[in-house]
Amino acid sequence: MEVLFMTFKVLILCVVATSFAAQYTDKYDDINLKEIVENKRILLSYANCVLEKGKCSPEGKVLKDHIKDAIETGCEKCTDAQRTGTETMIRHLIKYEPDIWNELATKYDSTGEWRKTYEDEARKYGIL
């Protein structure tokens, strides 16, 4: 019985460890998105980074490294803060920066599959 209990305990620890390992790092979860959307220079810096048109800050590099996967999986590895931030940024780009949105969508969603999903979501909020 004790061996069974220990095995169960180890199994639970493995599942918990795996689920945490599957998430993106939360190192930059407290980034100030309001500052980014209100400052075109900073916004363009991030956009140029992920579009491979410019240098990347450390947090920009992390974003660039994970953006394709996050788009294709509906942000399933995102933390709650990243999921909320992603929704905020997508809504902002669709509404106020359509040129940047179009470039990002073309680069990271060439088939348009995910773009339709995100734009349909934006329509729900009256953004499109």
N, CA, C and O of each residue as an XYZ file, in Angstrom:
512
protein
N       0.824     -1.189      0.000
C       0.000      0.000      0.000
C       0.870      1.255      0.000
O       0.586      2.217     -0.713
N       1.924      1.234      0.801
C       2.813      2.394      0.878
C       3.521      2.615     -0.454
O       3.721      3.759     -0.860
N       3.900      1.550     -1.132
C       4.556      1.663     -2.431
C       3.582      2.275     -3.446
O       3.973      3.121     -4.250
N       2.337      1.853     -3.407
C       1.323      2.401     -4.292
C       1.132      3.896     -4.035
O       1.017      4.681     -4.977
N       1.097      4.284     -2.776
C       0.946      5.684     -2.407
C       2.136      6.495     -2.914
O       1.956      7.586     -3.456
N       3.349      5.970     -2.741
C       4.557      6.667     -3.203
C       4.559      6.781     -4.723
O       4.940      7.820     -5.261
N       4.141      5.736     -5.416
C       4.088      5.761     -6.872
C       3.091      6.822     -7.339
O       3.363      7.574     -8.274
N       1.940      6.871     -6.681
C       0.918      7.854     -7.000
C       1.445      9.270     -6.772
O       1.196     10.170     -7.574
N       2.167      9.456     -5.683
C       2.748     10.758     -5.355
C       3.747     11.195     -6.431
O       3.738     12.347     -6.866
N       4.592     10.279     -6.845
C       5.590     10.574     -7.892
C       4.883     10.895     -9.197
O       5.286     11.819     -9.904
N       3.840     10.153     -9.529
C       3.090     10.403    -10.752
C       2.473     11.802    -10.741
O       2.537     12.519    -11.739
N       1.889     12.180     -9.636
C       1.297     13.522     -9.518
C       2.372     14.588     -9.679
O       2.161     15.574    -10.384
N       3.512     14.406     -9.040
C       4.605     15.377     -9.179
C       5.065     15.492    -10.619
O       5.358     16.590    -11.091
N       5.132     14.366    -11.324
C       5.547     14.396    -12.737
C       4.540     15.151    -13.595
O       4.924     15.939    -14.459
N       3.255     14.913    -13.357
C       2.212     15.603    -14.124
C       2.264     17.101    -13.853
O       2.190     17.903    -14.784
N       2.389     17.482    -12.591
C       2.473     18.902    -12.229
C       3.711     19.528    -12.856
O       3.623     20.610    -13.435
N       4.850     18.878    -12.755
C       6.091     19.412    -13.326
C       5.976     19.556    -14.835
O       6.435     20.549    -15.398
N       5.371     18.580    -15.493
C       5.205     18.636    -16.936
C       4.281     19.774    -17.336
O       4.552     20.477    -18.310
N       3.195     19.966    -16.600
C       2.272     21.033    -16.968
C       2.910     22.401    -16.792
O       2.652     23.307    -17.585
N       3.739     22.570    -15.766
C       4.426     23.850    -15.596
C       5.513     24.033    -16.649
O       5.722     25.146    -17.132
N       6.192     22.979    -17.003
C       7.252     23.058    -18.001
C       6.675     23.391    -19.375
O       7.371     23.952    -20.221
N       5.414     23.050    -19.601
C       4.791     23.290    -20.891
C       4.384     24.749    -21.070
O       4.042     25.158    -22.179
N       4.415     25.530    -20.009
C       4.055     26.948    -20.121
C       5.276     27.771    -20.519
O       6.418     27.411    -20.231
N       4.997     28.885    -21.189
C       6.062     29.832    -21.492
C       6.515     30.482    -20.187
O       5.784     30.487    -19.196
N       7.709     31.022    -20.202
C       8.226     31.687    -19.013
C       7.332     32.865    -18.615
O       6.784     33.562    -19.469
N       7.199     33.069    -17.321
C       6.401     34.200    -16.838
C       7.287     35.397    -16.475
O       6.838     36.344    -15.830
N       8.534     35.335    -16.895
C       9.510     36.359    -16.548
C       9.069     37.777    -16.942
O       9.379     38.744    -16.247
N       8.355     37.888    -18.044
C       7.959     39.209    -18.534
C       6.455     39.463    -18.410
O       5.919     40.333    -19.096
N       5.786     38.729    -17.561
C       4.334     38.878    -17.419
C       3.910     40.258    -16.913
O       2.767     40.670    -17.116
N       4.813     40.960    -16.266
C       4.444     42.271    -15.719
C       4.817     43.424    -16.650
O       4.835     44.580    -16.226
N       5.109     43.125    -17.894
C       5.462     44.175    -18.853
C       4.270     45.134    -19.014
O       3.114     44.711    -19.003
N       4.570     46.404    -19.159
C       3.548     47.441    -19.226
C       3.022     47.575    -20.663
O       3.596     48.298    -21.477
N       1.939     46.878    -20.956
C       1.369     46.903    -22.304
C       0.798     48.269    -22.662
O       0.834     48.675    -23.823
N       0.271     48.978    -21.669
C      -0.274     50.313    -21.919
C       0.817     51.228    -22.470
O       0.586     52.003    -23.398
N       2.005     51.127    -21.884
C       3.130     51.938    -22.363
C       3.470     51.580    -23.811
O       3.800     52.462    -24.605
N       3.393     50.321    -24.151
C       3.719     49.878    -25.514
C       2.690     50.388    -26.512
O       3.062     50.930    -27.553
N       1.408     50.227    -26.216
C       0.384     50.651    -27.181
C       0.281     52.163    -27.292
O      -0.188     52.679    -28.307
N       0.711     52.878    -26.261
C       0.638     54.342    -26.296
C       1.904     54.989    -26.851
O       1.944     56.207    -27.025
N       2.929     54.203    -27.130
C       4.179     54.744    -27.635
C       4.527     54.040    -28.945
O       5.009     52.907    -28.944
N       4.281     54.711    -30.042
C       4.475     54.121    -31.373
C       5.914     53.629    -31.583
O       6.134     52.600    -32.222
N       6.874     54.357    -31.050
C       8.281     53.953    -31.201
C       8.529     52.594    -30.552
O       9.186     51.734    -31.137
N       8.008     52.404    -29.353
C       8.188     51.125    -28.654
C       7.410     50.021    -29.368
O       7.919     48.915    -29.550
N       6.184     50.324    -29.769
C       5.373     49.344    -30.482
C       6.063     48.884    -31.760
O       6.113     47.690    -32.055
N       6.595     49.842    -32.513
C       7.302     49.500    -33.754
C       8.566     48.686    -33.477
O       8.937     47.820    -34.270
N       9.215     48.960    -32.367
C      10.400     48.199    -32.002
C      10.059     46.718    -31.816
O      10.755     45.841    -32.328
N       8.980     46.454    -31.078
C       8.542     45.069    -30.894
C       8.093     44.450    -32.213
O       8.440     43.309    -32.517
N       7.320     45.205    -32.995
C       6.839     44.696    -34.280
C       8.011     44.369    -35.194
O       8.036     43.307    -35.815
N       8.979     45.271    -35.280
C      10.145     45.029    -36.132
C      10.942     43.820    -35.657
O      11.501     43.082    -36.469
N      10.993     43.619    -34.357
C      11.678     42.450    -33.810
C      11.014     41.170    -34.300
O      11.678     40.315    -34.886
N       9.717     41.029    -34.068
C       9.052     39.775    -34.429
C       8.910     39.609    -35.940
O       8.742     38.492    -36.429
N       8.978     40.711    -36.675
C       8.941     40.634    -38.136
C      10.340     40.464    -38.732
O      10.508     40.420    -39.951
N      11.327     40.372    -37.863
C      12.734     40.202    -38.255
C      13.229     41.360    -39.116
O      13.976     41.167    -40.075
N      12.798     42.566    -38.752
C      13.223     43.779    -39.440
C      14.142     44.630    -38.576
O      14.669     45.646    -39.030
N      14.332     44.215    -37.334
C      15.148     45.000    -36.421
C      15.637     44.175    -35.253
O      15.346     42.984    -35.139
N      16.384     44.831    -34.394
C      16.931     44.168    -33.214
C      15.826     43.865    -32.213
O      14.763     44.485    -32.218
N      16.112     42.889    -31.353
C      15.146     42.479    -30.338
C      15.683     42.745    -28.939
O      16.845     42.466    -28.646
N      14.841     43.277    -28.094
C      15.144     43.358    -26.667
C      15.029     41.927    -26.131
O      14.514     41.054    -26.828
N      15.497     41.675    -24.910
C      15.363     40.324    -24.360
C      13.909     39.830    -24.351
O      13.645     38.683    -24.711
N      12.972     40.685    -23.945
C      11.573     40.256    -23.931
C      11.016     40.118    -25.345
O      10.153     39.276    -25.593
N      11.503     40.940    -26.270
C      11.112     40.820    -27.671
C      11.576     39.510    -28.273
O      10.858     38.893    -29.059
N      12.771     39.086    -27.908
C      13.295     37.809    -28.399
C      12.435     36.646    -27.911
O      12.135     35.730    -28.677
N      12.039     36.679    -26.644
C      11.168     35.624    -26.104
C       9.846     35.611    -26.870
O       9.340     34.548    -27.228
N       9.292     36.794    -27.116
C       8.055     36.900    -27.882
C       8.243     36.302    -29.272
O       7.425     35.498    -29.720
N       9.304     36.687    -29.945
C       9.573     36.187    -31.295
C       9.750     34.670    -31.301
O       9.292     33.991    -32.219
N      10.411     34.147    -30.282
C      10.650     32.703    -30.202
C       9.368     31.896    -30.030
O       9.317     30.727    -30.411
N       8.331     32.510    -29.458
C       7.118     31.760    -29.135
C       5.872     32.185    -29.901
O       4.830     31.543    -29.778
N       5.956     33.244    -30.683
C       4.746     33.807    -31.290
C       4.039     32.821    -32.220
O       2.815     32.701    -32.170
N       4.778     32.126    -33.055
C       4.153     31.196    -34.006
C       3.431     30.079    -33.261
O       2.290     29.749    -33.581
N       4.096     29.505    -32.275
C       3.490     28.438    -31.491
C       2.253     28.941    -30.751
O       1.230     28.257    -30.710
N       2.346     30.129    -30.171
C       1.220     30.689    -29.427
C       0.016     30.920    -30.345
O      -1.122     30.649    -29.959
N       0.262     31.412    -31.539
C      -0.820     31.648    -32.500
C      -1.466     30.327    -32.907
O      -2.690     30.202    -32.933
N      -0.628     29.350    -33.222
C      -1.143     28.075    -33.726
C      -1.833     27.221    -32.665
O      -2.629     26.343    -33.000
N      -1.538     27.467    -31.406
C      -2.153     26.656    -30.346
C      -3.210     27.425    -29.572
O      -3.715     26.932    -28.563
N      -3.553     28.618    -30.022
C      -4.526     29.416    -29.281
C      -3.994     29.818    -27.919
O      -4.755     29.993    -26.967
N      -2.678     29.963    -27.837
C      -2.005     30.416    -26.615
C      -2.151     29.407    -25.462
O      -2.233     29.796    -24.297
N      -2.180     28.126    -25.797
C      -2.402     27.117    -24.754
C      -1.270     27.032    -23.743
O      -1.496     26.570    -22.625
N      -0.057     27.460    -24.091
C       1.062     27.431    -23.145
C       1.242     28.767    -22.430
O       2.161     28.931    -21.627
N       0.361     29.719    -22.725
C       0.452     31.042    -22.114
C      -0.018     31.023    -20.665
O      -0.898     30.251    -20.283
N       0.591     31.886    -19.881
C       0.085     32.118    -18.536
C      -1.178     32.959    -18.675
O      -1.471     33.457    -19.762
N      -1.919     33.120    -17.603
C      -3.126     33.951    -17.654
C      -2.791     35.383    -18.071
O      -3.513     35.995    -18.859
N      -1.695     35.906    -17.536
C      -1.280     37.275    -17.884
C      -0.926     37.381    -19.366
O      -1.254     38.378    -20.010
N      -0.261     36.365    -19.909
C       0.107     36.379    -21.320
C      -1.129     36.274    -22.206
O      -1.203     36.923    -23.250
N      -2.080     35.475    -21.802
C      -3.316     35.321    -22.570
C      -4.072     36.657    -22.615
O      -4.533     37.083    -23.674
N      -4.192     37.299    -21.467
C      -4.865     38.600    -21.401
C      -4.105     39.638    -22.225
O      -4.708     40.419    -22.961
N      -2.785     39.641    -22.096
C      -1.962     40.584    -22.844
C      -2.045     40.367    -24.342
O      -2.069     41.324    -25.116
N      -2.090     39.110    -24.747
C      -2.209     38.785    -26.165
C      -3.519     39.312    -26.727
O      -3.546     39.904    -27.806
N      -4.598     39.097    -25.998
C      -5.902     39.601    -26.439
C      -5.885     41.123    -26.541
O      -6.406     41.690    -27.501
N      -5.289     41.780    -25.556
C      -5.195     43.238    -25.563
C      -4.430     43.724    -26.786
O      -4.870     44.639    -27.482
N      -3.283     43.106    -27.041
C      -2.447     43.552    -28.164
C      -3.107     43.272    -29.507
O      -3.058     44.109    -30.408
N      -3.721     42.106    -29.647
C      -4.374     41.788    -30.920
C      -5.501     42.772    -31.192
O      -5.624     43.282    -32.306
N      -6.320     43.042    -30.194
C      -7.410     44.016    -30.374
C      -6.856     45.384    -30.770
O      -7.379     46.037    -31.673
N      -5.789     45.811    -30.083
C      -5.195     47.116    -30.394
C      -4.670     47.140    -31.829
O      -4.928     48.088    -32.570
N      -3.942     46.107    -32.218
C      -3.369     46.080    -33.562
C      -4.454     46.063    -34.633
O      -4.362     46.781    -35.629
N      -5.475     45.250    -34.428
C      -6.549     45.181    -35.419
C      -7.235     46.538    -35.566
O      -7.517     46.976    -36.681
N      -7.499     47.192    -34.455
C      -8.260     48.450    -34.488
C      -7.413     49.664    -34.879
O      -7.845     50.493    -35.680
N      -6.205     49.767    -34.311
C      -5.419     50.995    -34.479
C      -4.174     50.860    -35.355
O      -3.649     51.859    -35.846
N      -3.709     49.654    -35.548
C      -2.480     49.442    -36.324
C      -2.679     48.329    -37.353
O      -1.967     47.325    -37.319
N      -3.637     48.494    -38.264
C      -3.926     47.413    -39.209
C      -2.745     47.032    -40.105
O      -2.639     45.880    -40.527
N      -1.863     47.982    -40.397
C      -0.696     47.648    -41.227
C       0.223     46.657    -40.502
O       0.699     45.688    -41.094
N       0.460     46.916    -39.225
C       1.287     46.002    -38.431
C       0.569     44.664    -38.300
O       1.187     43.612    -38.464
N      -0.734     44.693    -38.004
C      -1.517     43.463    -37.876
C      -1.425     42.633    -39.161
O      -1.224     41.420    -39.105
N      -1.571     43.283    -40.307
C      -1.519     42.564    -41.584
C      -0.156     41.937    -41.827
O      -0.069     40.804    -42.300
N       0.908     42.662    -41.509
C       2.256     42.097    -41.671
C       2.474     40.892    -40.770
O       3.004     39.868    -41.201
N       2.060     41.026    -39.514
C       2.208     39.909    -38.573
C       1.390     38.707    -39.022
O       1.869     37.574    -38.995
N       0.157     38.961    -39.433
C      -0.712     37.868    -39.880
C      -0.137     37.180    -41.113
O      -0.181     35.954    -41.218
N       0.397     37.953    -42.033
C       0.985     37.377    -43.239
C       2.200     36.514    -42.897
O       2.373     35.426    -43.446
N       3.027     37.005    -41.998
C       4.251     36.272    -41.632
C       3.955     35.009    -40.829
O       4.510     33.948    -41.113
N       3.093     35.118    -39.840
C       2.907     34.016    -38.901
C       1.660     33.179    -39.144
O       1.438     32.184    -38.455
N       0.845     33.573    -40.117
C      -0.369     32.816    -40.416
C      -0.650     32.910    -41.906
O      -1.663     33.470    -42.326
N       0.247     32.362    -42.691
C       0.163     32.520    -44.137
C      -1.118     31.921    -44.731
O      -1.556     32.364    -45.793
N      -1.723     30.936    -44.082
C      -2.962     30.342    -44.599
C      -4.197     31.143    -44.199
O      -5.265     30.964    -44.784
N      -4.064     32.017    -43.218
C      -5.187     32.824    -42.757
C      -6.099     32.117    -41.767
O      -7.099     32.685    -41.329
N      -5.763     30.888    -41.413
C      -6.601     30.102    -40.502
C      -6.802     30.784    -39.156
O      -7.932     30.904    -38.682
N      -5.720     31.226    -38.546
C      -5.814     31.831    -37.211
C      -6.252     33.278    -37.278
O      -6.907     33.780    -36.364
N      -5.896     33.939    -38.346
C      -6.304     35.332    -38.519
C      -7.828     35.451    -38.458
O      -8.368     36.341    -37.802
N      -8.507     34.542    -39.151
C      -9.969     34.544    -39.148
C     -10.493     34.377    -37.725
O     -11.422     35.077    -37.321
N      -9.917     33.474    -36.978
C     -10.346     33.242    -35.593
C     -10.200     34.511    -34.764
O     -11.130     34.913    -34.065
N      -9.021     35.145    -34.844
C      -8.771     36.342    -34.034
C      -9.618     37.524    -34.499
O     -10.080     38.317    -33.680
N      -9.820     37.643    -35.800
C     -10.647     38.747    -36.295
C     -12.126     38.517    -35.964
O     -12.846     39.478    -35.691
N     -12.588     37.270    -35.984
C     -13.965     36.979    -35.566
C     -14.151     37.369    -34.099
O     -15.187     37.914    -33.718
N     -13.151     37.088    -33.295
C     -13.203     37.466    -31.875
C     -13.254     38.991    -31.738
O     -13.983     39.517    -30.897
N     -12.489     39.688    -32.554
C     -12.494     41.150    -32.518
C     -13.864     41.699    -32.894
O     -14.314     42.694    -32.326
N     -14.528     41.053    -33.852
C     -15.872     41.484    -34.257
C     -16.857     41.381    -33.090
O     -17.747     42.219    -32.943
N     -16.689     40.360    -32.275
C     -17.560     40.188    -31.112
C     -17.497     41.393    -30.187
O     -18.473     41.739    -29.522
N     -16.324     42.026    -30.159
C     -16.117     43.184    -29.289
C     -16.322     44.501    -30.026
O     -16.035     45.570    -29.487
N     -16.822     44.424    -31.267
C     -17.110     45.629    -32.034
C     -15.875     46.327    -32.551
O     -15.925     47.519    -32.855
N     -14.772     45.619    -32.658
C     -13.515     46.240    -33.089
C     -13.443     46.289    -34.621
O     -12.893     47.238    -35.180
N     -13.975     45.311    -35.280
C     -13.970     45.299    -36.753
C     -15.352     45.569    -37.305
O     -15.536     45.596    -38.522
